[in-house]
Amino acid sequence: MRYDFRRLARAACGSVLALALVGGVAHAQTNTPTVQCARPNVIYVAGSSAIRPFLGVVAQLLAKEATPYSIVYQSQGSCTGVKAIFSTDASQRVIKDIPASGSKVANYAILFNADGSAQECFLAQEGNVVDVGVSDVFASTCDYTIPANVQISDYEGPIQPMTFVVPAASSQRSISAEAAYMVFGTGGNQGAAAPWTDQNLYFVRNSSSGTQQMLARAIGVPADKWWGVDRGGSDGVRRNMKVLLDTETAEKALGIISTDIADEERSNLRILAFQATGQSCGFLPDSTPFAKDKVNVRDGHYPIWGPVHFYTRTEAGLPSAAAAALVSRFAAARLDKELLDVVIQKHLVPKCAMRVKRTSEMGSLSPYSTDSRCGCYFDLVANGASSCKPCAGPADCPSSTPACNYGYCEAL
């Protein structure tokens, strides 16, 4: 039997379909360092690539504190970040220099300077203990639980959507969970599932990737059982897909990537509307293919998302001074405006702009509210305009939206 994925991936919902018809990363640090990472008051961070764009901003904020801290970060994947905090093996809770070896590129740690700039640095020969592990997914997704007699806290940061993408030359606009299952779970039904019939053109990651782990739960294919070619990182997916300009090849290509990268490549890559099991049609993360408002993420219609997690070991419920300097920046109910701006500009969603929440990977949704809402300001930064009433203080706001947050009247 030959399957046509253009039938399986039903039409996207509402304006997504109408506009589609009209419209016809993680970088490995390969430079050999010239400086040492070690210095007074360092926060050692490991894990997901998603956090890198924000660390430069946080470094500038930390440099202004009475006790200034520097950030040293090594990107190795979400589950590696989890392992660095949860593992009972002390040797797994350190980061070390990773020089080039054969075909494997180097991956050195990077030091964020007080002005937000970054440079490669040498770690200690025996490695440096990780203060904060960063992950796109819950620790349980990486098969880790808190060890006995150990305290670990999860400080949640911004919301990160994950997406299926195709090259711009592809005609595809949407994909269903069932279609994605057949592609990545059975290898395109052994080559008989149009149009994605060539597993060499499946641009995937690996089971340590938060992107693949989250999408795995969305389509019901274990993250370590996917068909396709591991491109080594988000940047590898982007770099290899964007050059597929031949229509015939592009039509067969399908990849996975987070929105912080996909949104930067809209002229080269197209995000597919996703139809989850039980949905009657597919949804984009945004209201239209041209918007960046993440409306369908914020209200739960687009389901593939989760918070960025900052894991750290604690004593009596409190993190170390070094870990606290970082995690408190993201876990605060009201984010520093500079940090809020970069979260939005990098196409993630601050929790204060969300209207739903979940407490497990791809788990059920429940309403979310906070007295520090920032949905109006999110719209301004993301799309250049907000329909909300501007304000200088609560006295400027009506009873229906009494809170003045980030210059706009918001509901409590």
N, C-alpha and C positions, 0 to 999 in steps of 0.2 A: 504494500500500500504506500502511495506517495503522499506525503503531507505538504500542504501549502500553508506556510506560516503567515501569509498575508490574510488567510481566513481565520487562522487560530488567534492571531493578534488583532482583536476586534478594533473597530474604529475608536479613536480617542473621544473623550466626552466634550460636549458643548463647543465652546469657541476654539478649543484645541483642534478639533477636526476641521472646522471652517477655515481657520487660518492656515492649517497644514495644506489644505487643498489650494489655497491661494499662493502660498509661499513656494508651490512647486518644489612639580611636583616634588614626588620625592626624589630629589637629586642626590646621588651619592657624592660625598665630599672627596674628590680625587686629588686635589692639590696637596703636595707634601707640606706639612706644617712647618712654620718657622718659629713658632712660639709655643710655650708650655701652657696647658690648660690651668694648672694649679696657680692659685692666687688667694688672697683672703676672701672669705665669704662667697663661696661658689655654690650654686645649685646645680647638681648633676641630673640631667633629664634624659630619658631614653624612651623610644617607642614610635608612635605614629608620625607620619610625615605631615599630617594635617595641621599640627600645631606650629610648625616652623614660621609661617608668615606672622604669627602673633608674638613670637618671642622677642623679635626686635623691638616692638612697641613696649612690651613688658620690661625689657632691659632698660629702656629709657626711663620708665616710671620708677624702677628699683634704684636706679642711680641717683635719684633725687631724695631718697629716704635718708633718715638720720644714720641708719646702718645700711649702707648700700651693698647690694648683692650683684654678682655677675652670674650669667647663665651659660652653662656648657651643655650642649645637646648633641645626641647622636641618634639619627633616624634608622631604625631597624625593623619596623613593622609593629602593628598594634600588640600582637600576642607576645612579642619580645618585651615590650614595655610592661605588660602584665607580669610576665615571668620574672622580670627584674625586681619586682616588689613581693610577689607571692611565693617564689621558690624557696624551699627549705635548704637548698644547696647554696651556700654563700658565694661560691664561684660563679653562680648564675645571676647574682645581684650586682654585678659590676659591668662597666663598659670598658672596652680596651680598643687600642688602635687596630684598625683592620687594613693592613697594607694590601696593595695589589698582589694577586697570586694567579698566575696563568691567565685565563680569560676572565677571571673575577676582578672587577674594578675595586679600587681602594674605597674605604668609607671611614674617614677620620671624623672625630668630633669637631664641632664648631663652637667657638666662643663668641657670644654676643657682647659687643662693647657698649659703653654708656651712651653712645650716639645712635645705637640701633644697628650699626654695621656688624658684619659677621666675618670671621676668618677661621680657617682650620687651625687646630691646636693639638699638641701631643698630650695624650693621657699618661698617667703614671704607668710604669712598666707592669706593675701588678694589677693595674686597673683601678678605677675609681668607683666607689659605692654609689649606686643610683639613689637619689633622694625622691624623685617623682617619676613614675612610669605613666606614660600617656597612651591611651588606647581609644580607637574609634568604636570599640565594642565592649560589652560587659565582660568581666573576668570569667564568668561561667561559660561564655561563648568560646573562650580559649581553653576550657576544661580546667580552670583553676578555682579552688576554693581557699578560704582563709585557713592557714595552718593552725593547729592547736597551739594555744598559748602565745599567739601573735595577734596584734591589733592592726587592722588595715582600714583606712577610710577611703571612700570614693567621693571625690569632689567633682561634680558634674559641670562641664563647660558648655559651649555652644552646641547647637544641633547641627549634625552633618548628614545631608541626604546622599545616598548612593544611587547611581544611575546605570542603565544600559545605554550605550552610545553606538552610532554607526558613522562612517565617513560622510562628509557633506554630499558626495556624489551618489550615495545610496538613495533609493526612493522610499525606504522604510520610515514609518512615522510612529509605530507603536509595537508593543510586544506584550503578550499575556504571560502570566506565571506558568501556564501549561506549555506554551511555546518555548519559553526559556528552559523549562525542565527537559524538554525533548532535545534541545540543542546541547546544553551543558551536562545533562544526565545520561544521554544515550549517544552523544556524538552526532547530532542531527539525524537520529534514527538510522545510523550507519550510512549516511550520505543521501538519504531519501527525503529530507525535510527542506523544502524550498522556502526562502532563498539561502538559508545559512547551512550549506552542505559541506563545507570544507573546514575541518577542525583546525587546520593550520592558520585559518583566518579568524579563530576565536582568540581574542586578545584578553587574557585572564591574568590572575595573580597566583597566589598559593594560599595554603591554609593558615599561614601566619598573617595574612592581610586582613585588616578589618573590613575592607571593601568586599572581599570575597566571602568572608564569614557572614556579613549581614545579608548580602544578596542570596547566599546559600539558604538561609532561612526563609527568604521571601519566595523561593521557587522549589524548595524541598529537595535540593541536591546537596549532600554533605560537601563541605568546603574542600576536603582532600580527595574528592572523587570527580572533580570537574574535568571534562574534555577541554582541550585547547592548549595554547602555548603560554607558559609563564613568562611575562615580559619583564620580570625583575623589579617592577615598581610602577607607580602611577605614571611617572614620566616616560617609562618605556612603552606603556599603553598609548599615551598621547602621541609620543614621537613616531611610533610605528604606524598608527592609524591615520594620522593627518596627511601622510604622503600618498595615501591610496586614492589617486585621482582617476584611475581607469574605472569606468562605470561598471563593467562586468565584475571586476575584483571587489570594488567597493560594495556592490550589492550582496556579496557573500560574507562580508566582514561584520563582526559584532564584538563589542568590547565592554568592559566594566570600568567605571571610574567615579570618583566623588565629584560633587558639584563645584568644589573650589577650583578644580582643574577644568572640568567640562565647560563651565561658564566662561572661562578665559579663552576657550577654543571654539566658540560658537560659529565662527566662519569656516572652521575646518571639520568640526564634529557636530552631530545632531543628537540631542538627548531624546530618547524614545519615551513616549507616554507608556506608563505601566499599568496593566490591568491585573490587579490582585485576584486571587481566588475568591469568588463570591461577588466581585464587582461586575457590573454590567458593561462597563467600558473603561478605557484607560485614562490616566491622569498624568500630566506633566507636573514637575515640582512647582512650576509657576502657573499663573493664570493663562498665559499665552506663550507661544514659542519665542516671543520677542520681549516679554517682561522678565524681571528678575525679582519679583515680589515674594516668591516662595509661598504664595497663598495656599496652595494645595498641600504643602508640608505643614504649614502652621495650623490648618484646621483638620488635618489627618486624612484627607482624601488621597494624597500621595503617601504610601505607607512605608517606603524604604528609607528610614532615617533613625538616628539614635544620637544620644549626647556623646560628646568627647569626654572621656573619663580621665581624671587625674588621680592616680592611686599613690598612696604613700603610707608607710608604716607609722603608727602612732603609739604614744605612751599616755595612759590615762585619758585616751580620747583626743590627745593633742599631737599635731605633727611637730617635727623638729623645726627650729627657727628657719632653717634654709628652705625646707619644703613649704612652710607656712607663707613665706614671702611670695612664693609663686601661686600656690593653690588658692590663697585668699583673694587674689586678683580676679580669678575666674568664678569662684564660688559666691562672691558677694552678690547680694540681691540687686544692688545698683552698681553697674560696671562703670569704671572710669570712661569718660566720653571718648578719649583717644583709643582705648581698647575696644569699645563698642563700635566705633567707626571702622576699625580694621576688620573686626569680625564680619560686619555687614559687607564691606568692600571685597572681602575674600569669599563671599557667596555662601557663608554659613548663616545660621539663624540664632541670634541670642535667645536664651530661654525666655527673656522678658517679652519677646514678640510672639511666643507660642500661645495657642489656645487649647492645646491638648498635651498630654504627657504619657509616658509609659515607663514601667519599672523593670522590664526585662526585654531581652533582644526580640524585636518585632512582636512584642507583647500587645495585649489589649490596650485600647486608649481610654483615657478618662479626662474630664475637663481640667484645665490648668489655669490658675489665676495668681496674680501677684500684685502688690500695691505699688510695684515699680515697673509697670507695663511700659513697653517702648515700641509698640507696633506702629504708631504714627511716625516716630522718628525713623524707624526701619524703612518705612515706605519712602520717606524723604531721601535717605541716603541711597537706597537700592534703586529707586526709579526716578529720583529727581523731583518728586512732588508728593505732598500729603494732603488729603482732604480734611484733616483734623483742624480744629481751632488752635491757632498759635496762642501762647500764653507766656507771661513773665512770672506768674505765681498762681496759686490756687484761686485767688480772688477773681482771676480772669476767666475761670471755667464754670460752665453750667453744672447743675446738680446731676445731670445724666453722665457727665464725664468730669468728675470733680478734681482729679489729680493732675497737676502740672508736671509732666515728666519730660525732660530733655526738650523743653520748649513747646510742648503740645499737650492739649487736654486729653486725658485718658480716663477710661472707666476703671474703677477699682476692682 
